[in-house]
């Protein structure tokens, strides 16, 4: 397969799963075995009770994967053939019904974007997976993506709407929207807020899928996250960042896009992905220990980000990004490019220059000159020797 990432699932995920098999394959297998052995002998091979095995043969109880695999192994049937004849894996209550390809999970663009959103605004428990966000349509979009990916039903999702203030006079628009799109298991409660910030005053929507299978799958993905996506194709990396940006991305002041993360290791992982995708302005900023972020800035970088990645299903953030790019009118961009070319021409003539000397030549302030030099370094047009102050700048390539 091209443009996908395949990961091998752990055996413990399959240990307690039930299966739906091809009826012809199942019947042919039991008919073949029963000609040689009786039910008691088969039960010993599968390590189950006689009653359970007889119920499997009659079709009154679901079949577990591990005992069924042992029966196939006794007849010399390979695991590859067995997996081809399994229609679905499921739990006893039919939650988490899904399909695998030879014990492999195929991560395509849609699943990679979903994983990114879960990583940003999700919770992976040993018995459930939960998606949460303050944007109603965004969280339901990725919840529906989760259902479609693993073949689940909407009645398996438990929706919790946590509002800062509850009022009986006004209808809950979030609950009405949820019911209209088919999510009927609703819990409405008051949200606990410990902050005076704006986002703490908004309702938060949590969509929980109670499925041990899906929780185990996402737990394995989480444990192998760095290795999986660092070696994945670029379209998979873009999709992961897109999903993460839908959850934790923002258009901030100073004409920047910021991706927030409190875990410093995960922050550098995101930065590495962005640099690998060609975003040279992806820099790490830290104002406080609690608030860590990566910022992308510059017209060319922002335009590239909007075209290739964006904010996924978060339409509000996508509109903010469009407005930000519209603010870069032709009258603001052309002088910047002219300043870039003028600085590069001066440095090529003089071979090296520092900021105090350059600001006299350009007749600009030291602050503005330093900003232009920093932007050229971020774009890869200049090199900066930072061993001594003031920094010495040299050209890395000629202006085009």
N, C-alpha and C positions, 0 to 999 in steps of 0.2 A: 504494500500500500504506500502511496505517496502522500506527502504533506500531513501525516498523522504521526502520533507518538504512541507506541505500544508498550505497556508495562505488564509484567507477570504478576498475577494475583497470588497472595499467600494461600496455602492449603487450609489454614484455620478458618478462612472465610467460608469454605465449602463444607466444613465438618458437620454443621447442623442444618444444612439447607435441604429442602425438599425439591423435587424436580417434576416437570411435566415432560414426558418422553413421547416420541413418535409411537403411536399405538401399534403399528405393524411391527416395528422393531422390538417393542416390548413383548408382544404376543409371540413372535417367532423365537425370542430368547427363552421365554418360559417354557414354550412347547418343546424346544430342543433339550433344555436341561431336565425337564420332568420325565422325559423318556429314559434318562440314565439314572436319575436320583429321585428320592421322594422328598416331601416337604421338610421333614426333619433334617435331612442331610443338607438341604439348601439353607435352612435356617442356621445351621452350624457354620456354613461357609460365610454367610452374610453377618453372622454374630448378632442375630435378632431372635425374637420369640417366634414360635410356629404360628401363633395367631396373627402377628404383624405381617409375616410373609404371605399367609393365606389371604389376608385382607388386601395386600398389594396385588396379588394375582387376580383377585376378584374385582379390583378397581374401587374398593370402598374406602381405602385410605391412601394418602399420598406416599410416594416412595422417597426415601432419603438417598442422597447422592453417594455417600461412602459405602453403605451396604450394597447398593446397586452396582457400583464400580467393582466390588469384590466378586459379585456374581459374573460380571462380564470378564474379569481377569481369569476366573476358573474355566471359561470357555475360550480363552485366548483372544478375546476382542480387545483391541488397542484402545487407549484413552482417546485418541484422535477420532476414531469411529464413534465412540460413545458420545463425545461432545457434539458431533455432527447430528446425532439423533436426539439430543436434548433440546426441547423447545424453549423452556424457561426454567430458571431457578427461582425459588420463592421460600418464604417462611411458612410456618403452619397456618398463620392467619392471612396468608396471601399478600402480606405487606412487603414491598421491595421486590416485586416480580420483575426479573430482568433477564437479559440474554448475554452470554459471553461467547467469545471466539477462542476456543482452545485454552481456556483459563487465562486469557489475556484481556485486558481492558484497552480498547482503542480510543485514544484521546484525539478527537477532531477539534475543529475550531469552536463549535458550540460547547462541547464539554470543557475545553480549556478556558473559555470565557466564564462558564459557570463556576469552575474551580477558583478562578481569580476572584469572583464575587464572594464566594464562601470564605475564602482566605481573608478578604477585607472586612466583610460585615456578616460573618456566619459563625456558628458554634457547632463543633463536632463532638458529640458525646458518645459514650459507648453504646447507647441505645437509640439515639436519634441524631438528625441533622437539622439545624435551624438556620433560617435566613432572616435577616432583619435590616430595616432601613426606614428612614423617615419619609422617603418618597414612595407613595402608595403604588404607582404603576411600575416602578422599577423593581420592587421586591416581588410583585406578582408575576412580572415577566420572567424573572429568573426562577421563581417557583414552578411556573409552567414548563420552563426549560428542563428543570430537574425531573418533573413528571414524565415529559416526553422522552427524555434520554433513557430512563430506566423502566418505562412501561408501567407507570403508576396511575392511580386514580385520584381525582380531586378530593374525594371523601376521606382519603388517608391523611390529608393535611389539616392540622389544627392551627387556626389563625388567632393570634392574640393582638388586640388593639389596645395599646397603653396610651391614654390621653392625660395631659397635665391636669385638666379639670373635667369632671363629669357633670353633665346637666341633663335633666329629664325633659326640659322644655324643647331642646333642639335635637333633631334626629342626627344620628351618627352617620355622616356621609361615607366614612370608610367602611362601615358595616354594610351599608346599602350597596356600595360598589363591589364588595367581596361577594355578596349573595348574587348579584347580577352576573358575575363571571363564573359562578358555580362553586364557590367556597362557602359552605354552609356551617361548618364547625367553627363557631366564633366564640371568643371570650373577650369581653370589654371590661377593662379595669383602669384604675387611676395610675398614672405613671409617677414613680418616685424620681424627683429631680433634686440634684445636689449642686446645681450650677445655675447661675443667672444668665448664661449665654443664650443666644437666640435659638440654637438647635435643641436646647433642653426644654423649650416651650412648645415644641412640635410633637404631635403624636407619633409614636413609633410602632411599626407593624412587624410582627414576628410570625413567620410561617414555619411550623415544626412538622417534620416527617418522622414519625415513630417507626423506624425500621432499622433493625440491628444489622441487616445485610449492607444497606447503603452506608450506615455509620462505619462499619468495618472497612468498606471500600475507601471512603474518604479519609479514614484514619491512616490507611496505608499510603494513600496519595500524599497526605500531609507529612508523613515520615520520610518520604522519598522526593519531596517537593523540589529541593535544590538540584539534585542529580537529574530528575526527570525533565525539568524545563530548561536547564542550562544546555542540555544536549538535544533539545527538541528543535524541529524546523522553525524558521523565523515566523511563519504565519501562526504557529501554535504559541510562540512567545508573545506576539502582538495580541492575540486573543486573550491570553492570560492577563496581560497588562490592561487591556480594555475592560475586562470584568472587574479587575481590582480598582480601576479608576472610577467605574460606575458606583462602587461602594465607598471608596475613601479619597476620591479625587475632588479637586476644587479649582475654580478660577479665582486667583487671589489678586490682591492689589500689587501694583508694580508690573502689570502685564505678564503674569506668570501662571503656569499650571503647577499645582502642588499635589503630590501624593503623600499622604500622612501615614505614619506607622510608629508605634511606640517601641517595637522590638528593633534594636539597632542592626542585628544580623539580617533580619528580613528586609530592612531598609537598604542595606548594601546589596542584597540579592536583587532587589528591584532596580537599583542603580546599575548593576552589572548587566541586567537584561536590556535596559534602555540604551546603555552605551553600545552593547552588542547590536542593537537595532539601528545604530547610527545617530543617536541623540547626544551630541557632544556637550550640550549645555545642561545635561542632567547632573545637577550638583546637590550635595547634601547640606542642608541647613539645620541648625539646632539653636533655638532660642532658650528653651528650657529642657530639662531631662524628660519631662512628660510629653513634650510636643516635638517630634522629629519629623522631618519632611524632605522630599526630593522636589526640586523645582526645575522646570523647563521654561526657557525664555528665549527671546529673539524671534523676529518675524519669520525667518526661514524655518526655524525649529518648530514654532507653533503651527505654521501652515502644514508642515510635514506631519505633525502629530494629529491635526484635525483630519487630514486626508487618510492616514494609515490606521490610526487607533481610535481617537475620540473617547467618549464616555459611555459607550455601549448603549444600553436601554435608558440611561438617565437623560431624558430629553431636555430637562431644565439646564443641566450642565452643558449639554451640546449647544443650546441657544446662547448661553453665556460665552462660550468659546467663539461662536460666530460673531457675536457683538464685539468681542475683544479683537478679532482679526479685522473687523470693519473699522475699528478705531485707527488701525494702521493705514491711513489714507496715502495716496500717492505723494502728497505734499510733505508727509512726515518721513516716508521711506527714502525718497531720492536724496535729500541732503545727507542722510546717514551713510548711504552708499558712497556719496562723493567724499565725505570725510574719511571713510575707510580707505578709498583709493589714494587720497592725498597723503594720509599717514604712511601707507605702504610705499608710496613713491619716495617720500622723504627718507624712510628707513633704508630703502634699497640704495639710494644715493650715498647716505652717510654710513651704511653698513650696520651701525648700531646707534641707539639713542635711548635716553631716559625720559621720564615723564616731565620733570621740570624744564629741560631743554626744549622738549616738543611743544609744551603749552605756550612758550614764548614765540615759537615759529608759527603756530596755528592761531595765536592771539585768542586763545580760549582759557577758561579757568582750569586750575589743576584738577579739580574734581571731575569736570566733564572730560578732560583729556585722559585721566586715569580710567574712567568708565569706558571710553572708546577703545583704549588699549586692552582692557580686560575682555571686552567682547571679541576683539580680534584674536586674542589668545584662545578663548573658548571655541571660536570657529576654526581654529587650527591654522590661521593665516600668519600668526606671529609666535615666536618663542620668547619666553621670559626667563632670564637668569636671576633667580631669587636669592642667591647666596649673599649678596650685599645690597644695601640700600643707598640710593634709589635703584630700583630694578632696571636691568639693562635689557632692551628689547631688540630682537633681530628678526628679519623676515624669514619665514619658512617656505614661502612660494611667491611667485610674482602675481600681481593682481590681474584678473581676467577682464 
